[in-house]
């Protein structure tokens, strides 16, 4: 059952406050404004996030530092790109416990795919001395748009 945006924000807010209190960090309005945008977007690139904050005068450095803070606090997770490249997308950490992402190697577009068959296979798989809690699977290739563009270029 999907969470309401207010519930998502409240959970993220509580988690962020607890982390900042534990690490003796300041509770700044910029962090909470960015948190609100993150909760509205749910999955985002840094550019998407900055675009959503254009009316607020928040520096690029503050946005990047806050994203790093949110990752450390367990509020968001980075959707990995091939070879550990950090340019990519982020998503709220608890929205999906397991996921399959398809990533276009040309344009960088990321899309989540739901595959109940794959999920069942993993759930039925017996892993010795290991209890599976969640998984992330990244599939790399070319999206339909980029594939079409490449065919036009090669002709």
HELIX and SHEET records of a PDB file:
HELIX    1   1 UNK A    5  UNK A   22  1                                  18    
HELIX    2   2 UNK A   29  UNK A   41  1                                  13    
HELIX    3   3 UNK A   46  UNK A   52  1                                   7    
HELIX    4   4 UNK A   60  UNK A   72  1                                  13    
HELIX    5   5 UNK A   82  UNK A   84  5                                   3    
HELIX    6   6 UNK A  116  UNK A  124  1                                   9    
HELIX    7   7 UNK A  144  UNK A  154  1                                  11    
SHEET    1   A 3 UNK A  43  UNK A  45  0                                        
SHEET    2   A 3 UNK A  89  UNK A  92 -1                                        
SHEET    3   A 3 UNK A  76  UNK A  79 -1                                        
SHEET    1   B 3 UNK A 110  UNK A 113  0                                        
SHEET    2   B 3 UNK A  99  UNK A 104 -1                                        
SHEET    3   B 3 UNK A 136  UNK A 141  1                                        
END                                                                             
